[in-house]
Amino acid sequence: MSATTAAAPPRSTISLHKLGVFCGLAAAVWLGSAEAPTKLVSAGFSPFLLSMGMVMGAFVARWTLPTMLKGTEFLYHDLRERPHLIVWALVGGMLWAVANTLTIFGIRSVGLAIAFPLWNTNSLVGLFWGWLFFKELRGSRAKDWLKVIGGAAAIVVGAAVLVIATVQQNAGATGKTGIGILAVLGAGVLWGTMYIPYRKAYLSGMNPLSFVTIFTFGELGTVFTLGCFFYGGVGPLAAELQRARPMLFWPFLGGFCWVIGDLFQQYAAKYVGIGRGIPLSNTNQLLGLAWGALVFGEFSGLSTGGRLTILLGSIIMIAGAISISMAAPPASELENWRAASQRECDRYGLNQEEVTAIVDGDDPATEQKRTRRWWEWLIVASACGIFIWLAAGTRVQPIAVNLPWMIALIAGALVTLGLCGTLLWRRTRFS
């Protein structure tokens, strides 16, 4: 019941910077689409239930996708070589779970189209941590610093414009809107901080596919704990999940799609740094606006001035993100990256030569032929079975959607997955 993986074709010669940019754009498409099911919060479903559904979908995806792409033998070897990162992965998962729950509270108050740009202020948080802990931007040229500082300023200005537009359009519900804004901004802080464990793992030579398999235990455990606290125990939480059974398929699917975007985002962060990779993937607000405005009709009740204000704020933030992401690291900055990697190797007794090759996308372990185990097919079959089981009990929810636009956005996401996934495979073998 086993099979051996086929020999891989020759590697592509695309630069790691270009590959990181493409991964960031693909991440934006999938991260933006993955949040669409959270719109169910407007139908009266609890943010905790939606977050639980998304995390369950993410848990399944963070085991199924790495198993399909690399196999359990590769994952086990990677984790065994770097056991110190297991704790960091759990911490990252915990941060993700809390942030995801906060975003759903925010969406309930201010809507999907506005919540997206606000929580994308995590760009600033990630930029700061990348500079402070991992020597990103140090040794960079003055024009690159200007791009980054200008981009950061644009993100802050864009966020301020969106906050003003939100308050103006929600007159009479300022308290509720204010709480929603704070929840979304809090999620941005946590998501920006979450990339510290990720970047630490990459500089130590761990594969993102290995890291997320442990990461998911942190997020599942945290959201389960939050749910038990909110509902008063395991029994009440289980009862709420049972009552929400007709809609659980959608947040479960959203969590699965989130992991696809998250993996692209992590490869972007690995190859262009978190200070550049996060802002680039944060163009997912375009997809948030598209789903909110085109599919769910969130702009239908806004005045022309309100729509223009929201679009202006989003455009300013996107321009800032692009400015940051296009500041390619020069050789002098890359030397500082390598120094940060050397620090990790010295601290944990890692092989510097091997780690350098992995960081450069040339992990020798990815070229080895590996045997597919029977339990890997069982993992994939189990994931398919869960999807079928959830889909069988799903009912149509009372949310109006524009079907042609929804089909168009889904098709675009699938095309992006195929194109960027192929580039990533040909250049790095998912290293």
N, C-alpha and C positions, 0 to 999 in steps of 0.2 A: 504493500500500500504506500510505497514511496516512489518518488521520481527525482531525477537530477535536473537542475536548472540548465538551460541551454547556454552555449557560449555567447557572450555579448559582442555586438558589433563594435567597430572602432569608435573611439571617443571623438566628440565634436571639439572644435578649437575656439568656440565662443568664449570671450573673456568672462571671468567670474563677476566683474562689475555689471556687465550687461545681463548676465544670467540672474544676478540678484535683483536687478530692476524688473526684469520680466516676471520673476517670482513674486515681487511686491505687487505688481499689477494684477497678477492672477489671484493673489491673496485678497486684494480689494474686491474683486468680483464675487468670490465665494463667501467672504466674511459679510459682505453687504447682503447677499441673498439669504444667508443663514439666519439673519435676524428677522426675516419676514414673519415666521410663525409666532413671534412674540406679540404680534398685533392682536392675538387672541386675548390679551389682557383687557382689551376694550370690550370684550364680550362677557366680562365679569369673572374670568378665571383668575385665581390667585397667582401673583408673581412667583411665589414659592413653588407652586405646582408646575408652572411653565419652566422655571429654572431647573427643577428636578427632572422634567422630561428632557430638556436639552442636555443635561449632564449625563443622563442615561444613554442618550444617543451618542454623546461624545465618548463615553466609556467604551461602548461597543466599537466605535470607529477607531479609537486609539489603540485597540488591540487588533482589529481586523485588517486595517490598511497596512500597518507595519509587517504583519504576518504575511500578507499577500505580496508585498514588495520585496522584503528581505528574508523572511523566514525566521522561525523562532531560534534556530541555532545561532544566527548572526546576532540577534537581539541579546541572547543570553551571554554570548562572548563579550559584547560591548559593555553590558552592565557589570559583568564580573571583573573586567579590566579597570573600571572606574566606579567602584561601589560608593565612594564618598559623595557622588552626585545624586544618589537615591534620595537623601534627605532634602537636597535642594529641589529636586523634582516634586516631592510632596508639598513643599512650601509654595512652589509656583502654582500647583494645582489648587491649593487652598485660596490663594489670592484670586485666581481666575473665578472660582465658584462664587466668592463674595461679590466680585465686580459684576459678574453676569446677573446675579440677583438684583443688584442695585440698578442695572440698566433697565430691567423689566419694570421696576417701580417708576423709573424715570419716563419710560415710554407710556405708561398709563397716564401720566400727568401732562406730558408735553408732546407726545406723538413720536412716531418713528423717524419722520423726516427731519425733525429738529434735534432729537436725542443723538442721532449719529454724529453730527459735527461737534457737539459739545463733549462727548466722551472721547473724541479723537484728540483732545488736548493731551492725551497720553503721549503724544509725540514729544512734547516739551519735557515730560518726566523722563522718558527713555533717553532723550538727548542728554539730559543732565547726568543720569547714571552712567551712560556710555562714556562720557568725558571723565567723570570722577573715578570710576573703578577700572575701566578697560582702555584708557588712554586714546579713545577715539577723538579725532580732530587735533590731537596734540602733534605738532610738527607739520600741520597742514598749512597751505598757502593762505595769504591774506584774503584773496578773492573767494576762497572756499569758506573761510570764516564769515565773510560778508553774506554769502549765500545762505549759510546756516542761520546767522543772526537775523537776517532779513526775513527768512522763511519762518523762524520762530515768532518774530513780531507779527507777521501776517496771520499766523494761526491764532494768536491772542486777540488781535483786532477782529478777525472773522468770528471768533467765539463770542466776543462782546456784542457784535452786531446781531448775532442770532439770539442772544439773551434778551436784548432790547426788543427784538421783533416778537419773541415769545410772550413777554410780559404784555406788550401792547395788544396782541391778538387774544389774550386770555384775561381781559379786564373783568374784574369781579371775582376772579379765582386766583388772586395773586399768591395767597398762602400755599395753595395746592401746587401752583406752578413753581414757586420758589423751592419747595421740597423736591419736586421732580428735577429741577436744575441741579440742586445740591447732590442728589443721588447720582445723576449722570456724571457730574464732575468728579465725585468720589470714585466712581468706577474707572474714570480715566487715570486717576492717580494710582489705583491698584493695578490696573493693566500695564501702566508704564513701569511700575516697580517689578511686575512679574517677569520682565525680560532680564532682570539681573541673573536669576538662576539659569535661564536659557543661554545667555551669552557666556556665562561661566562654563557651562557644559560644552559649548562649541570650541572655546579656546583650549579645553582639555581634550578635545578630539572625539567627544561623544557624538554619535549620529542622532539627529533630531528624531528619527523614527524610534530609536531606543528610549530616548528621554521621555517621550510622550506616553509610553506604556506605563511608566511609573507615575508620571504627572497626573494621570487620570484617577489614580487612587486618592490623591489629595483632594481633587475637585469633587469626586463622588462622596467621600467621607464628610467633607465640609458642608455640602448642600444637604446631605441627609441629616446632619446634626442641626443645621438651621431649620430645616423643615420640622424636625421633632420638637425643637424649642418653640417654634411658632404655633404648632397645632397641639402641643401638650403631650407628646409621646408618640411611640411607634404605632400604636393602634389607631389613634385618630388620623395620623398621616397616611397609613395604609387605606383607611376608609375614604379619605379625600381623593387619593389616587384612583381608587376603584370608581368613585363617582365621576372622576374626570376621564375615565377610560375612553369615551367616545372621541376625545380630542387629543389624546396623548401622542398619537402617531405624528402629528405636525411638529410639536417641539422636539420630539425624538429625531425626526428627519432633519430639523434645523440644527440640532447638535451634531449630527453626523456630517452635514455639509460644513458646519463651522470648523470641524477638524481638518477637512480638506483645505480650507482657506488658511487655517492656522499652520499647517505643515508648510504651505508655500511661504507664509510669512516668516516662519522660522528659518527656512533656507535663505530668504532675503536677508534676514538679520545676520545669519552666519557669514554670508559672502559680501555684504556691504556695511555691516555693523548695525546696531540697534538705533543709533542716532540718525541713520539714513533709511534703514529698512522699515521702521515703524511709520514714519511720515508717508512713505510711498504707499504702504498698504492701507494707510488711513484715507486714501482716496476712495475707500469703500463708501464714504458718505455720498458719492455719486449714485451708487447702487441703492443706498438707503433712501435718497431722494426719489429715485426712480420707482422703487417699490411703494414708498409712501404716497407719492403724488400720482403716478400712472396706474398702479394696481389697486391701491386702497382709497384713492381720491381724497387724501388728507388736505389738499389745497383748495378743495371745492368751495369751502366757506370763507376763504380769505379774500381780502380786498386786493386789488391790483398792487397797491403800495406794499402790503404785507408780503405778497409773493415775491416782489422784486427785492425787498429787504432780505428775505431768507435766502434767495438765490445769490444776492450780492455777498452776504456773509459766507456762504458756502464756497463761492468762487475765490474769495480772498484766502480762505483757509486752504483750498486745494492748491492755489498758486504758491503759498508758503511751503506746503508739503513737497511740491515738485522742486522748488528752489533748494530745499535741504537735500533731497534725495539725489539731485543731479550734481552735487558737489563731490565728484569722484575722489577717493583718497589718493594722494600722491605717494611716491615711494617713501618719503620721510615719515609720513603718518603710518604707513604699513609697517615700518620698522618698530614703531611704538606698539602696534598691534602684536607683533611677534614678541616684543618684550613682555607684554601682558600674558601671552601664552607661555613664555618661558617661566614666568612667575608661578603659574598654575602647575607646570610640570615639576618645578623644584619643590613646591609645597607638598605635592602628592606623590612624588617619585615616579612620574610618567616618563616614557621614552620620547625625548624631544624630537628626534628625527621622524618617528612614526606620527606624532601629533602634528608636526608641520605639514606632512604630506596630506593628512586628513583635512586640516584646515584649508589647504589649497585645493581641496576637491579631488584628491588622488588617493583615497584610502585603498591600500593594496588588498584589504580583506574583501572589497566589493567585487574583485575579479575572480575570487575563488568560487569553484562550483560547489554548491551545497545541496544536500539531500532534503527533499520535501518530506516531512513527517506526516503520519496519518492524522495526528491531532490538529495539524494546520488546516486540513480540509474540514475537520470538525468545527473549528473556530469560525471559518467562513460560512459553513452550512448553518451554524447556530445563529449567526448574525442575520442571514437571509430569513431563517425561521421566525426570528423576533419581528422583523419588518412585516412579514406576511401576517403574523398573529395580530399585531397592532392595526394593520390596515384593514383586517377583516372586521374589526369592531368599531371602525371610524364612522362618524356621522358628519354630514355637512353642517358647518357652524354658521351662525347668523352674521356673517361678515361679507359685505358686498365686495367683489373683486372684478377687475377688468381682465377677462380671460385671454384675449389676444395679446395684451401687453405682458401678462404673466408667462405665457408660452414663449414669447420672444426673449424675455430676460432669462428664462431657464435654458433655452437653446444657446444663448450667448455664453452662459456659464459653462456648459458642456464643451463648447468649442474651445474656450480658454483652457479648460482642464486638459484637453487632448494636446493642444499646442505646447503649453508650458511644461506639462509633464514629460513630453517627448524631449524637449530641450534639456530639462534637468537630468533625465536618464542618460542621454547621449554624452553630456559633458561630465557628469560626476557619478553616474550609476547610483544616484540617491545617496551620495556620500555625506 
